[in-house]
Amino acid sequence: MPHGAAITRALIVGGLTSPEIAGVMSQFWAGRLAAIRVIVDRATARGELPDRTDPAALMHAMAAPLYYELLVTHVPITERDADRSAAAALAAARAGVFLN
């Protein structure tokens, strides 16, 4: 198993029982959401995404298939998996699925 996958699994499981780890994970995801928010804002300004696209919903849709592979199936995640997940989330966002 790649070390990154093992570390990610340990952090997720640890966050369920450890307030300290949960806090670290919360900060990590808040930082990711802030970065995604900037990207979504720029994309909506350029007309590439509909106004009111919810950055958190887009991020969740993009990440969920990858975490499913990591945590449920234990299948190694490939670059192709990441590209497919991003493309599916982008198509859904462009279709207005993630409006708030």
C-alpha positions in Angstrom: 0.0 0.0 0.0 1.4 3.4 -0.9 2.4 5.4 2.2 0.1 8.3 1.3 -2.9 6.1 1.3 -2.1 4.6 4.7 -1.5 8.1 6.2 -4.7 9.4 4.8 -6.7 6.4 6.1 -5.0 6.8 9.5 -5.9 10.5 9.7 -9.5 9.9 8.8 -9.9 7.1 11.3 -8.0 9.1 13.9 -10.2 12.1 13.4 -13.2 10.0 14.5 -11.8 9.5 18.0 -9.2 12.2 18.5 -10.2 15.9 18.9 -6.6 16.9 18.0 -6.6 15.0 14.8 -10.1 16.1 14.0 -8.9 19.7 14.4 -6.0 19.2 12.0 -8.3 17.6 9.5 -10.8 20.5 9.8 -8.1 23.0 9.2 -6.8 21.0 6.2 -10.3 20.9 4.6 -10.9 24.6 5.4 -7.7 25.4 3.5 -8.7 23.3 0.6 -12.2 24.9 0.5 -10.7 28.3 0.5 -8.5 27.4 -2.5 -11.5 25.9 -4.4 -13.6 28.9 -3.6 -11.0 31.2 -5.4 -11.0 28.8 -8.4 -14.8 28.7 -8.6 -15.1 32.5 -8.2 -12.7 33.0 -11.1 -14.5 30.4 -13.2 -17.9 32.0 -12.6 -16.4 35.4 -13.5 -15.2 34.0 -16.8 -18.6 32.4 -17.5 -17.2 28.9 -17.3 -19.5 28.0 -14.3 -22.9 29.2 -13.5 -23.2 32.0 -10.9 -24.0 30.7 -7.4 -22.0 27.5 -7.9 -21.3 26.1 -4.4 -17.6 25.5 -4.0 -18.0 23.0 -1.2 -20.5 20.9 -3.2 -18.2 20.9 -6.1 -15.2 19.9 -3.9 -17.2 17.1 -2.3 -18.3 15.7 -5.7 -14.8 15.8 -7.0 -13.2 14.1 -3.9 -15.9 11.6 -3.0 -15.2 9.0 -5.7 -11.5 9.1 -4.8 -12.1 8.7 -1.0 -14.5 5.8 -1.8 -11.7 4.0 -3.7 -9.3 4.8 -0.8 -11.5 3.9 2.1 -14.0 1.3 0.8 -12.5 -0.6 -2.1 -8.8 -0.1 -1.2 -8.0 0.1 -4.9 -5.0 2.3 -5.6 -6.0 5.7 -7.0 -4.5 6.6 -10.4 -4.1 9.8 -12.2 -6.8 8.6 -14.6 -9.2 8.2 -11.6 -8.4 11.8 -10.4 -8.9 13.1 -14.0 -12.2 11.3 -14.3 -13.5 12.5 -11.0 -12.6 16.1 -11.8 -14.2 15.8 -15.3 -17.4 14.4 -13.8 -17.6 17.1 -11.1 -16.9 19.8 -13.7 -19.6 18.6 -16.1 -22.1 18.5 -13.2 -21.1 22.0 -12.1 -21.5 23.3 -15.6 -24.9 21.8 -15.8 -25.9 23.7 -12.6 -26.1 20.7 -10.3 -24.2 22.5 -7.5 -26.0 25.8 -7.3 -26.7 27.2 -3.8 
